[in-house]
Amino acid sequence: MSFTMRLALAAGLMSSIGLVSVTGMAKADPYSLPIASSGPVTLPPVADDGTIAARQLAAQVGLAQFTAANWRPGLLRHVVMFRYKSGTTAAMRAEITMRFLRLAQDSRRPDGSHPVKSIEMGVQNSGEGADAGLQQAFIVTFASEGDRNFYVGKPVIMDPAWFDPAHEAFKNFAAPSIDKVVVFDFNVLATTSLEPAKGKAKPRTRR
């Protein structure tokens, strides 16, 4: 049988089972279509209640105000804790640590000002057994919620015009080596110390 005859026979067979329309155009079979070759689709993370509330507030007041240095001033701590993946080398941990600490200098607003007041770092050494496997902590201090909002950016702020590109670049660099991240932010509402308040002299005891 010639190739032409085989082709005609195959066309007739496909037509008889509905794979070819009366006009000769093939119908798509959704179960045999090729998978897209552009790579996996990255979906945005599911937002929790805190993220949703922050996004709603940002939309209400506008990103310019939400990320302004004078938006809700007051001392704010941004606590970040890591658990590294098992294959992460000591050299990579050191590189991640160095890059995180450098954000105190690298994080800048378009006008050149720095939203970060300070960054502290330490490794887990508690013997209480309540560390949840976390290995390293950073405490980032800000002078306002606006500074924190600009620094943190995603997933609250998705527009790159209103968040810190240096911090975003750090997250992209460190993410492949991190197994778990815990973030806890709080405004400093109260402090207590045995040291005397600044500007007040210690009381003298008369003898």
C-alpha positions in Angstrom: 0.0 0.0 0.0 1.4 3.4 -1.0 2.0 6.2 1.5 -0.9 8.2 -0.1 -3.3 5.3 0.4 -2.2 4.8 4.0 -2.7 8.5 4.7 -6.2 8.5 3.2 -7.1 5.4 5.2 -5.8 7.0 8.4 -7.8 10.2 7.6 -10.9 8.1 7.1 -10.4 6.2 10.3 -9.9 9.5 12.3 -13.0 11.0 10.7 -15.0 7.9 11.7 -14.1 8.3 15.4 -14.6 12.0 15.5 -11.0 13.3 15.6 -11.5 15.2 12.3 -14.3 17.6 11.6 -16.3 17.7 8.4 -14.0 20.5 7.3 -10.9 18.4 7.8 -9.7 20.4 10.9 -8.3 18.3 13.8 -10.1 18.6 17.1 -8.0 19.2 20.2 -7.7 16.4 22.7 -7.2 18.1 26.0 -5.6 15.0 27.6 -2.8 14.7 25.0 -1.9 18.4 24.5 1.8 19.0 25.2 2.8 20.5 28.5 4.0 24.1 28.4 7.7 24.3 28.0 8.2 27.6 29.7 8.6 26.1 33.2 6.4 25.8 36.2 3.9 28.5 37.1 4.8 30.3 40.3 1.7 31.2 42.2 1.7 33.9 44.9 1.7 32.6 48.4 -1.6 32.2 50.2 -2.1 35.4 52.3 -3.0 34.9 55.9 -5.3 37.2 57.9 -2.4 39.5 58.9 -1.3 39.9 55.3 -4.9 40.6 54.1 -5.4 43.2 56.8 -2.1 44.9 55.9 -3.0 44.9 52.2 -6.4 46.4 52.9 -4.8 49.2 55.1 -2.3 49.9 52.4 -5.0 50.2 49.8 -7.0 52.4 52.0 -4.3 55.0 52.8 -2.3 54.6 49.7 1.2 53.1 49.3 2.9 56.5 49.4 1.6 57.1 53.0 1.8 53.4 54.0 5.6 53.3 53.3 6.4 56.9 54.4 9.1 57.3 57.1 6.7 59.2 59.3 3.8 56.7 59.0 3.0 55.6 62.6 6.3 56.5 64.2 7.6 54.6 67.2 10.1 51.9 67.9 9.3 48.7 66.1 11.1 45.3 66.2 11.1 42.9 63.2 12.2 39.5 64.4 13.2 36.9 61.8 14.2 33.3 62.6 15.7 30.7 60.2 16.0 27.0 60.0 18.4 26.0 57.2 18.0 23.1 54.8 20.1 20.1 55.7 22.4 20.6 52.7 23.2 24.2 53.4 27.0 24.6 53.9 28.6 26.7 56.6 30.0 28.9 53.9 26.5 29.6 52.5 25.2 30.3 56.1 28.0 32.8 56.6 27.2 34.5 53.2 23.5 34.7 54.1 24.3 36.2 57.5 26.7 38.7 56.0 24.2 39.8 53.4 21.4 40.1 56.0 23.6 42.3 58.3 24.6 44.5 55.3 21.0 45.4 54.7 21.5 48.0 57.4 23.6 49.9 54.9 22.2 48.5 51.6 18.5 49.1 52.3 17.8 52.6 51.0 14.9 54.7 50.0 15.0 56.5 46.6 16.1 59.7 48.4 19.1 57.7 49.9 17.8 57.5 53.5 18.0 54.2 55.4 14.8 52.7 56.8 16.7 50.3 59.1 18.0 51.6 62.4 19.9 48.5 63.4 20.2 44.7 62.8 21.2 42.2 65.5 22.0 38.6 64.9 22.5 35.5 67.0 22.3 31.7 66.9 20.1 29.5 69.0 21.7 28.3 72.3 18.7 27.8 74.6 18.5 24.5 76.5 14.7 24.7 77.1 13.8 22.6 74.0 11.3 25.1 72.8 13.2 26.4 69.7 11.0 24.5 67.2 14.2 23.6 65.3 15.0 27.2 64.5 18.7 27.9 64.3 19.4 31.6 63.8 17.6 34.9 64.6 17.8 38.5 63.4 16.2 41.5 65.1 15.7 44.5 62.8 14.8 47.7 64.4 12.8 50.5 62.7 11.7 54.0 63.8 8.2 53.7 62.3 5.8 51.2 60.7 6.3 53.0 57.4 10.0 52.2 57.4 9.1 48.6 58.2 6.5 48.5 55.4 9.0 49.8 52.8 11.7 47.4 53.9 9.5 44.3 54.1 7.6 44.8 50.8 6.2 41.5 49.6 3.7 39.9 50.3 2.0 43.0 51.6 3.3 45.4 48.9 3.6 43.9 45.4 4.5 47.1 43.5 8.3 47.4 43.3 8.1 51.2 43.2 7.2 51.1 46.9 9.5 48.5 48.5 13.2 48.0 49.1 15.0 46.3 46.2 18.0 45.3 48.3 15.8 43.3 50.8 13.9 41.7 47.9 17.2 40.7 46.3 18.3 39.2 49.7 15.2 37.1 50.0 15.6 35.7 46.5 19.2 34.8 47.3 18.6 33.2 50.7 15.3 31.4 49.9 16.8 28.2 48.3 18.8 27.6 51.5 16.0 28.2 54.0 13.8 25.4 55.2 11.6 27.5 57.5 11.2 31.2 58.3 9.3 32.7 61.3 8.6 36.4 61.4 7.3 38.3 64.4 6.8 42.1 64.4 5.8 44.2 67.4 5.7 47.8 68.4 7.6 48.5 71.6 4.8 49.4 73.9 6.6 49.0 77.2 10.1 48.6 78.6 11.5 47.9 81.9 15.1 48.0 83.2 17.1 48.2 86.4 19.2 51.0 84.8 18.1 54.6 85.6 16.3 56.5 82.9 18.5 58.7 80.7 18.9 62.2 82.0 18.0 61.3 85.6 20.8 61.2 88.1 21.1 58.3 90.5 19.7 59.2 94.0 22.5 59.8 96.5 22.3 58.2 99.9 23.3 60.5 102.8 25.5 59.1 105.5 
